[in-house]
């Protein structure tokens, strides 16, 4: 079964970032290994004493056409710079908070803002016994809503009971209010620590 758009949005996708990091690390590993192999002298002691970029190669490039390699290097550098800047700002862009459109009928449009949805679910969550604080974020898209929920529990709270109350009260009420049968939710739970006692 393929994941829906809202389910994928529960945890912000980091597949592209991880792939780029993996490829970059792999290239750096290969480059470092090649330099290490040259330095150790596996390709001969004479080659180990020469610069990494062999002068014979630079002389060969200069003898061909010095302008072409320089242009290629400059263009490649600018492309890499542009790609790096694009990736940097892409990684820092804020995650969208989509509003939910319950009715798109002309003259009778009904939209629930992401802030209102988050505030309502947060209030219901904090009313559950044992929950001291809650943060709710609306994610997904307007057609397929989803929630990201983070809650803090009081020390000694029964986790199973809190989860049952969340599912039977908070999430069930949210599904009913939104008119959806399923509402993907990612829940992160923080357990409260016992207060420290000062030793006298």
BAMI-412563 format. One record per atom (N, C-alpha, C): atom name; x negated, y, z negated. Coordinates in nm, 2 decimals, padded with zeros to 4 digits. Example, Ala and Ser with C-alpha at 12.3 -4.5 7.8 and 13.67 -1.06 7.14 Angstrom:
<recs>
 atomo      u      v      w
     N -01.32 -00.57 -00.78
    CA -01.23 -00.45 -00.78
     C -01.32 -00.33 -00.78
     N -01.28 -00.22 -00.71
    CA -01.37 -00.11 -00.71
     C -01.29  00.00 -00.79
</recs>
This chain:
<recs>
 atomo      u      v      w
     N -00.09 -00.12  00.00
    CA  00.00  00.00  00.00
     C -00.09  00.12  00.00
     N -00.07  00.21  00.09
    CA -00.15  00.33  00.10
     C -00.10  00.43 -00.01
     N -00.20  00.51 -00.05
    CA -00.17  00.61 -00.15
     C -00.10  00.73 -00.09
     N  00.00  00.78 -00.16
    CA  00.07  00.90 -00.12
     C -00.02  01.02 -00.14
     N  00.02  01.13 -00.08
    CA -00.05  01.26 -00.09
     C -00.06  01.30 -00.23
     N  00.05  01.29 -00.30
    CA  00.06  01.33 -00.44
     C -00.03  01.25 -00.53
     N -00.03  01.12 -00.50
    CA -00.12  01.03 -00.58
     C -00.26  01.06 -00.56
     N -00.30  01.09 -00.44
    CA -00.44  01.12 -00.41
     C -00.48  01.26 -00.48
     N -00.38  01.34 -00.50
    CA -00.41  01.47 -00.55
     C -00.42  01.47 -00.71
     N -00.38  01.36 -00.77
    CA -00.39  01.35 -00.91
     C -00.54  01.37 -00.96
     N -00.63  01.31 -00.90
    CA -00.77  01.33 -00.93
     C -00.83  01.40 -00.81
     N -00.88  01.52 -00.82
    CA -00.93  01.59 -00.70
     C -01.03  01.51 -00.63
     N -01.01  01.49 -00.50
    CA -01.10  01.41 -00.43
     C -01.24  01.46 -00.43
     N -01.33  01.37 -00.47
    CA -01.48  01.40 -00.46
     C -01.55  01.31 -00.37
     N -01.48  01.24 -00.28
    CA -01.54  01.15 -00.19
     C -01.64  01.21 -00.10
     N -01.61  01.33 -00.05
    CA -01.70  01.40  00.05
     C -01.82  01.44 -00.03
     N -01.80  01.50 -00.15
    CA -01.92  01.55 -00.22
     C -02.01  01.43 -00.26
     N -01.95  01.32 -00.30
    CA -02.03  01.21 -00.33
     C -02.11  01.15 -00.21
     N -02.04  01.15 -00.10
    CA -02.10  01.10  00.02
     C -02.22  01.19  00.06
     N -02.20  01.32  00.06
    CA -02.31  01.41  00.09
     C -02.42  01.40  00.00
     N -02.39  01.39 -00.13
    CA -02.50  01.37 -00.23
     C -02.57  01.24 -00.21
     N -02.50  01.13 -00.18
    CA -02.57  01.00 -00.15
     C -02.66  01.01 -00.03
     N -02.61  01.07  00.08
    CA -02.69  01.08  00.20
     C -02.81  01.16  00.18
     N -02.79  01.28  00.11
    CA -02.91  01.36  00.08
     C -03.01  01.29 -00.01
     N -02.96  01.22 -00.11
    CA -03.05  01.15 -00.20
     C -03.13  01.04 -00.12
     N -03.05  00.97 -00.03
    CA -03.12  00.87  00.05
     C -03.23  00.92  00.14
     N -03.20  01.03  00.20
    CA -03.30  01.09  00.29
     C -03.42  01.14  00.21
     N -03.40  01.20  00.09
    CA -03.51  01.24  00.00
     C -03.59  01.12 -00.04
     N -03.52  01.01 -00.07
    CA -03.59  00.89 -00.11
     C -03.68  00.84  00.00
     N -03.63  00.83  00.12
    CA -03.71  00.78  00.23
     C -03.83  00.88  00.26
     N -03.80  01.01  00.25
    CA -03.91  01.10  00.27
     C -04.02  01.09  00.16
     N -03.98  01.08  00.04
    CA -04.07  01.06 -00.07
     C -04.15  00.93 -00.06
     N -04.08  00.82 -00.02
    CA -04.14  00.69  00.00
     C -04.25  00.70  00.11
     N -04.21  00.77  00.22
    CA -04.31  00.78  00.33
     C -04.43  00.85  00.29
     N -04.41  00.97  00.22
    CA -04.53  01.04  00.17
     C -04.61  00.96  00.07
     N -04.55  00.89 -00.01
    CA -04.62  00.80 -00.11
     C -04.70  00.70 -00.04
     N -04.64  00.64  00.06
    CA -04.71  00.53  00.14
     C -04.83  00.59  00.21
     N -04.82  00.71  00.27
    CA -04.93  00.77  00.33
     C -05.04  00.81  00.23
     N -05.00  00.86  00.12
    CA -05.10  00.90  00.02
     C -05.17  00.79 -00.04
     N -05.11  00.67 -00.06
    CA -05.17  00.56 -00.12
     C -05.28  00.50 -00.02
     N -05.25  00.52  00.10
    CA -05.35  00.47  00.20
     C -05.31  00.34  00.27
     N -05.18  00.31  00.27
    CA -05.14  00.19  00.34
     C -05.16  00.20  00.49
     N -05.16  00.32  00.54
    CA -05.19  00.34  00.68
     C -05.33  00.37  00.71
     N -05.42  00.34  00.62
    CA -05.56  00.37  00.63
     C -05.61  00.48  00.55
     N -05.73  00.47  00.50
    CA -05.79  00.57  00.41
     C -05.80  00.71  00.49
     N -05.84  00.70  00.61
    CA -05.86  00.82  00.69
     C -05.73  00.90  00.71
     N -05.62  00.82  00.73
    CA -05.49  00.89  00.75
     C -05.44  00.95  00.61
     N -05.48  00.89  00.50
    CA -05.43  00.94  00.37
     C -05.50  01.07  00.34
     N -05.62  01.10  00.40
    CA -05.68  01.22  00.37
     C -05.63  01.34  00.46
     N -05.56  01.30  00.56
    CA -05.51  01.41  00.65
     C -05.38  01.47  00.60
     N -05.34  01.58  00.65
    CA -05.22  01.64  00.61
     C -05.10  01.55  00.65
     N -04.99  01.57  00.58
    CA -04.87  01.49  00.61
     C -04.83  01.52  00.75
     N -04.82  01.64  00.80
    CA -04.79  01.67  00.94
     C -04.93  01.67  01.01
     N -04.95  01.56  01.08
    CA -05.08  01.54  01.14
     C -05.11  01.66  01.24
     N -05.24  01.71  01.23
    CA -05.28  01.81  01.33
     C -05.26  01.77  01.47
     N -05.28  01.64  01.50
    CA -05.27  01.60  01.64
     C -05.12  01.62  01.69
     N -05.03  01.61  01.60
    CA -04.89  01.63  01.64
     C -04.86  01.78  01.66
     N -04.92  01.86  01.57
    CA -04.90  02.01  01.59
     C -04.97  02.06  01.72
     N -05.09  02.00  01.75
    CA -05.16  02.04  01.87
     C -05.08  01.99  01.99
     N -05.02  01.87  01.98
    CA -04.94  01.82  02.10
     C -04.82  01.91  02.12
     N -04.75  01.95  02.02
    CA -04.64  02.04  02.03
     C -04.68  02.18  02.09
     N -04.79  02.23  02.04
    CA -04.84  02.36  02.09
     C -04.88  02.35  02.23
     N -04.93  02.24  02.27
    CA -04.98  02.23  02.41
     C -04.86  02.22  02.51
     N -04.75  02.16  02.46
    CA -04.63  02.15  02.55
     C -04.57  02.28  02.57
     N -04.50  02.33  02.48
    CA -04.43  02.46  02.49
     C -04.40  02.51  02.35
     N -04.48  02.60  02.30
    CA -04.46  02.64  02.16
     C -04.33  02.71  02.13
     N -04.26  02.77  02.23
    CA -04.14  02.84  02.20
     C -04.02  02.74  02.17
     N -04.02  02.64  02.25
    CA -03.90  02.54  02.23
     C -03.90  02.48  02.09
     N -04.00  02.43  02.04
    CA -03.99  02.37  01.90
     C -03.95  02.47  01.80
     N -04.00  02.60  01.82
    CA -03.97  02.70  01.72
     C -03.82  02.74  01.73
     N -03.77  02.75  01.85
    CA -03.63  02.78  01.86
     C -03.54  02.67  01.80
     N -03.58  02.55  01.83
    CA -03.51  02.43  01.78
     C -03.51  02.43  01.62
     N -03.63  02.46  01.57
    CA -03.64  02.46  01.42
     C -03.56  02.58  01.36
     N -03.56  02.70  01.43
    CA -03.48  02.81  01.38
     C -03.33  02.78  01.38
     N -03.29  02.73  01.50
    CA -03.15  02.69  01.51
     C -03.10  02.59  01.41
     N -03.19  02.48  01.39
    CA -03.16  02.38  01.29
     C -03.15  02.44  01.15
     N -03.24  02.53  01.12
    CA -03.24  02.59  00.99
     C -03.12  02.67  00.97
     N -03.08  02.75  01.07
    CA -02.95  02.83  01.05
     C -02.83  02.74  01.04
     N -02.83  02.63  01.12
    CA -02.71  02.54  01.11
     C -02.71  02.48  00.97
     N -02.82  02.44  00.92
    CA -02.82  02.38  00.78
     C -02.78  02.48  00.68
     N -02.83  02.61  00.69
    CA -02.79  02.71  00.60
     C -02.64  02.74  00.60
     N -02.59  02.75  00.72
    CA -02.44  02.77  00.73
     C -02.36  02.66  00.67
     N -02.41  02.53  00.70
    CA -02.34  02.42  00.65
     C -02.35  02.42  00.49
     N -02.47  02.45  00.44
    CA -02.48  02.45  00.29
     C -02.39  02.56  00.23
     N -02.38  02.68  00.29
    CA -02.30  02.78  00.23
     C -02.15  02.74  00.24
     N -02.11  02.68  00.35
    CA -01.97  02.63  00.37
     C -01.94  02.53  00.26
     N -02.03  02.43  00.24
    CA -02.01  02.33  00.15
     C -02.00  02.38  00.00
     N -02.09  02.48 -00.02
    CA -02.09  02.54 -00.16
     C -01.96  02.61 -00.19
     N -01.91  02.69 -00.10
    CA -01.78  02.76 -00.12
     C -01.66  02.66 -00.12
     N -01.67  02.56 -00.04
    CA -01.57  02.46 -00.04
     C -01.56  02.39 -00.17
     N -01.67  02.36 -00.23
    CA -01.67  02.29 -00.36
     C -01.62  02.38 -00.47
     N -01.64  02.51 -00.46
    CA -01.60  02.60 -00.57
     C -01.46  02.66 -00.55
     N -01.39  02.62 -00.44
    CA -01.26  02.68 -00.41
     C -01.16  02.63 -00.52
     N -01.07  02.72 -00.57
    CA -00.97  02.67 -00.67
     C -00.87  02.57 -00.61
     N -00.83  02.48 -00.69
    CA -00.73  02.38 -00.65
     C -00.60  02.44 -00.64
     N -00.52  02.42 -00.53
    CA -00.39  02.48 -00.52
     C -00.29  02.43 -00.62
     N -00.20  02.52 -00.66
    CA -00.09  02.48 -00.75
     C  00.04  02.50 -00.67
     N  00.08  02.39 -00.61
    CA  00.20  02.40 -00.52
     C  00.33  02.42 -00.59
     N  00.42  02.51 -00.54
    CA  00.55  02.52 -00.59
     C  00.64  02.40 -00.53
     N  00.75  02.37 -00.60
    CA  00.83  02.26 -00.55
     C  00.96  02.32 -00.50
     N  00.99  02.28 -00.37
    CA  01.11  02.33 -00.30
     C  01.22  02.22 -00.31
     N  01.31  02.25 -00.40
    CA  01.42  02.15 -00.42
     C  01.53  02.16 -00.32
     N  01.55  02.28 -00.26
    CA  01.65  02.30 -00.16
     C  01.60  02.41 -00.06
     N  01.60  02.38  00.06
    CA  01.56  02.47  00.17
     C  01.67  02.53  00.25
     N  01.79  02.50  00.20
    CA  01.91  02.55  00.28
     C  01.91  02.70  00.28
     N  01.94  02.76  00.40
    CA  01.94  02.90  00.42
     C  02.04  02.97  00.33
     N  01.99  03.06  00.25
    CA  02.08  03.13  00.16
     C  02.10  03.06  00.03
     N  02.06  02.94  00.02
    CA  02.07  02.87 -00.11
     C  01.94  02.80 -00.15
     N  01.83  02.86 -00.11
    CA  01.70  02.80 -00.14
     C  01.67  02.80 -00.29
     N  01.61  02.69 -00.33
    CA  01.58  02.67 -00.47
     C  01.44  02.62 -00.48
     N  01.36  02.70 -00.55
    CA  01.22  02.67 -00.56
     C  01.18  02.68 -00.71
     N  01.11  02.57 -00.75
    CA  01.05  02.57 -00.89
     C  00.91  02.60 -00.88
     N  00.86  02.71 -00.94
    CA  00.72  02.74 -00.93
     C  00.64  02.65 -01.01
     N  00.51  02.64 -00.97
    CA  00.42  02.55 -01.04
     C  00.40  02.59 -01.19
     N  00.40  02.72 -01.22
    CA  00.39  02.76 -01.36
     C  00.51  02.73 -01.44
     N  00.63  02.74 -01.38
    CA  00.75  02.70 -01.46
     C  00.75  02.55 -01.49
     N  00.72  02.47 -01.39
    CA  00.72  02.33 -01.41
     C  00.62  02.29 -01.51
     N  00.50  02.35 -01.50
    CA  00.39  02.31 -01.60
     C  00.43  02.35 -01.74
     N  00.49  02.47 -01.75
    CA  00.53  02.52 -01.89
     C  00.64  02.44 -01.95
     N  00.74  02.39 -01.87
    CA  00.84  02.31 -01.92
     C  00.79  02.17 -01.97
     N  00.71  02.11 -01.88
    CA  00.66  01.98 -01.92
     C  00.56  01.99 -02.04
     N  00.49  02.10 -02.05
    CA  00.40  02.12 -02.16
     C  00.48  02.14 -02.29
     N  00.59  02.21 -02.29
    CA  00.67  02.23 -02.41
     C  00.73  02.10 -02.45
     N  00.78  02.02 -02.36
    CA  00.84  01.89 -02.39
     C  00.73  01.80 -02.45
     N  00.61  01.80 -02.40
    CA  00.50  01.72 -02.44
     C  00.46  01.76 -02.58
     N  00.45  01.88 -02.61
    CA  00.40  01.93 -02.74
     C  00.51  01.90 -02.85
     N  00.63  01.88 -02.81
    CA  00.74  01.84 -02.91
     C  00.73  01.70 -02.95
     N  00.65  01.62 -02.88
    CA  00.64  01.47 -02.92
     C  00.56  01.47 -03.05
     N  00.61  01.38 -03.14
    CA  00.54  01.37 -03.27
     C  00.40  01.31 -03.25
     N  00.30  01.38 -03.31
    CA  00.16  01.34 -03.30
     C  00.08  01.42 -03.20
     N  00.15  01.49 -03.11
    CA  00.08  01.57 -03.01
     C  00.06  01.71 -03.07
     N -00.07  01.76 -03.07
    CA -00.10  01.89 -03.12
     C -00.11  01.99 -03.01
     N -00.15  01.95 -02.89
    CA -00.17  02.05 -02.78
     C -00.16  01.97 -02.65
     N -00.12  02.04 -02.55
    CA -00.10  01.98 -02.42
     C -00.13  02.08 -02.31
     N -00.19  02.03 -02.20
    CA -00.21  02.11 -02.08
     C -00.16  02.04 -01.96
     N -00.08  02.11 -01.88
    CA -00.02  02.05 -01.77
     C -00.05  02.12 -01.64
     N -00.08  02.05 -01.54
    CA -00.11  02.12 -01.41
     C -00.03  02.05 -01.30
     N  00.04  02.13 -01.22
    CA  00.11  02.08 -01.10
     C  00.02  02.06 -00.98
     N  00.02  01.94 -00.93
    CA -00.07  01.91 -00.81
     C  00.01  01.84 -00.71
     N -00.05  01.80 -00.60
    CA  00.02  01.73 -00.49
     C  00.06  01.84 -00.39
     N  00.17  01.82 -00.33
    CA  00.23  01.91 -00.24
     C  00.37  01.94 -00.27
     N  00.44  02.04 -00.21
    CA  00.58  02.07 -00.24
     C  00.67  01.96 -00.21
     N  00.64  01.87 -00.11
    CA  00.73  01.76 -00.08
     C  00.71  01.64 -00.17
     N  00.59  01.63 -00.23
    CA  00.56  01.51 -00.31
     C  00.48  01.56 -00.44
     N  00.56  01.60 -00.54
    CA  00.50  01.66 -00.66
     C  00.42  01.56 -00.74
     N  00.33  01.60 -00.82
    CA  00.25  01.52 -00.91
     C  00.21  01.61 -01.03
     N  00.17  01.55 -01.13
    CA  00.13  01.62 -01.25
     C  00.00  01.56 -01.31
     N -00.08  01.66 -01.36
    CA -00.20  01.62 -01.43
     C -00.18  01.66 -01.57
     N -00.18  01.57 -01.67
    CA -00.15  01.60 -01.81
     C -00.26  01.56 -01.90
     N -00.30  01.66 -01.98
    CA -00.40  01.64 -02.08
     C -00.34  01.67 -02.22
     N -00.35  01.58 -02.31
    CA -00.29  01.60 -02.44
     C -00.39  01.57 -02.55
     N -00.37  01.64 -02.66
    CA -00.46  01.62 -02.78
     C -00.37  01.56 -02.89
     N -00.41  01.45 -02.96
    CA -00.34  01.38 -03.06
     C -00.39  01.41 -03.20
     N -00.30  01.41 -03.29
    CA -00.34  01.43 -03.43
     C -00.41  01.30 -03.48
     N -00.50  01.31 -03.57
    CA -00.57  01.19 -03.62
     C -00.47  01.09 -03.68
     N -00.49  00.97 -03.65
    CA -00.40  00.86 -03.70
     C -00.27  00.84 -03.63
     N -00.25  00.91 -03.52
    CA -00.13  00.90 -03.44
     C -00.13  00.76 -03.36
     N -00.01  00.70 -03.36
    CA  00.00  00.58 -03.29
     C  00.00  00.61 -03.14
     N -00.10  00.57 -03.07
    CA -00.11  00.60 -02.93
     C  00.00  00.53 -02.84
     N  00.03  00.41 -02.88
    CA  00.13  00.34 -02.80
     C  00.27  00.41 -02.81
     N  00.30  00.45 -02.93
    CA  00.43  00.52 -02.95
     C  00.43  00.65 -02.88
     N  00.32  00.73 -02.88
    CA  00.32  00.85 -02.81
     C  00.34  00.83 -02.66
     N  00.27  00.72 -02.61
    CA  00.29  00.69 -02.46
     C  00.43  00.66 -02.43
     N  00.50  00.58 -02.52
    CA  00.64  00.54 -02.49
     C  00.73  00.67 -02.50
     N  00.70  00.76 -02.59
    CA  00.78  00.88 -02.60
     C  00.76  00.97 -02.47
     N  00.64  00.97 -02.43
    CA  00.61  01.05 -02.31
     C  00.68  01.00 -02.19
     N  00.68  00.87 -02.17
    CA  00.75  00.81 -02.06
     C  00.90  00.81 -02.07
     N  00.95  00.79 -02.19
    CA  01.10  00.78 -02.20
     C  01.16  00.92 -02.22
     N  01.09  01.02 -02.26
    CA  01.15  01.15 -02.29
     C  01.09  01.25 -02.19
     N  00.96  01.28 -02.19
    CA  00.91  01.39 -02.12
     C  00.91  01.36 -01.97
     N  00.86  01.25 -01.93
    CA  00.85  01.22 -01.78
     C  00.98  01.19 -01.72
     N  01.06  01.12 -01.80
    CA  01.20  01.09 -01.75
     C  01.28  01.21 -01.73
     N  01.27  01.31 -01.82
    CA  01.34  01.43 -01.81
     C  01.29  01.51 -01.69
     N  01.16  01.51 -01.67
    CA  01.10  01.58 -01.55
     C  01.15  01.52 -01.42
     N  01.15  01.39 -01.41
    CA  01.20  01.32 -01.29
     C  01.34  01.36 -01.26
     N  01.42  01.36 -01.37
    CA  01.57  01.39 -01.35
     C  01.58  01.54 -01.31
     N  01.51  01.63 -01.37
    CA  01.52  01.77 -01.34
     C  01.48  01.80 -01.19
     N  01.37  01.72 -01.15
    CA  01.32  01.75 -01.01
     C  01.40  01.67 -00.91
     N  01.48  01.57 -00.95
    CA  01.56  01.49 -00.86
     C  01.47  01.39 -00.78
     N  01.37  01.34 -00.84
    CA  01.28  01.24 -00.78
     C  01.28  01.11 -00.85
     N  01.26  01.00 -00.78
    CA  01.26  00.87 -00.85
     C  01.12  00.84 -00.91
     N  01.02  00.89 -00.84
    CA  00.88  00.86 -00.89
     C  00.81  01.00 -00.91
     N  00.73  01.01 -01.01
    CA  00.65  01.13 -01.03
     C  00.51  01.09 -01.08
     N  00.42  01.08 -00.99
    CA  00.28  01.04 -01.03
     C  00.23  01.13 -01.13
     N  00.17  01.07 -01.23
    CA  00.11  01.15 -01.34
     C -00.02  01.09 -01.38
     N -00.12  01.17 -01.40
    CA -00.25  01.13 -01.45
     C -00.26  01.19 -01.59
     N -00.28  01.10 -01.69
    CA -00.28  01.15 -01.83
     C -00.42  01.13 -01.89
     N -00.47  01.23 -01.95
    CA -00.60  01.23 -02.02
     C -00.56  01.25 -02.17
     N -00.61  01.17 -02.26
    CA -00.58  01.18 -02.40
     C -00.70  01.20 -02.48
     N -00.69  01.31 -02.56
    CA -00.80  01.34 -02.66
     C -00.76  01.31 -02.80
     N -00.84  01.23 -02.87
    CA -00.80  01.19 -03.00
     C -00.86  01.29 -03.10
     N -00.78  01.33 -03.20
    CA -00.83  01.42 -03.30
     C -00.93  01.36 -03.39
     N -01.03  01.43 -03.43
    CA -01.13  01.38 -03.53
     C -01.09  01.42 -03.67
     N -01.13  01.35 -03.76
    CA -01.10  01.38 -03.90
     C -01.18  01.50 -03.94
     N -01.13  01.59 -04.03
    CA -01.20  01.71 -04.07
     C -01.32  01.67 -04.15
     N -01.43  01.75 -04.13
    CA -01.55  01.73 -04.20
     C -01.54  01.78 -04.34
     N -01.59  01.70 -04.44
    CA -01.59  01.74 -04.57
     C -01.73  01.79 -04.62
     N -01.73  01.91 -04.68
    CA -01.86  01.96 -04.72
     C -01.91  01.89 -04.85
     N -02.03  01.85 -04.84
    CA -02.09  01.78 -04.96
     C -02.15  01.89 -05.05
     N -02.10  01.88 -05.18
    CA -02.15  01.97 -05.28
     C -02.26  01.91 -05.37
</recs>
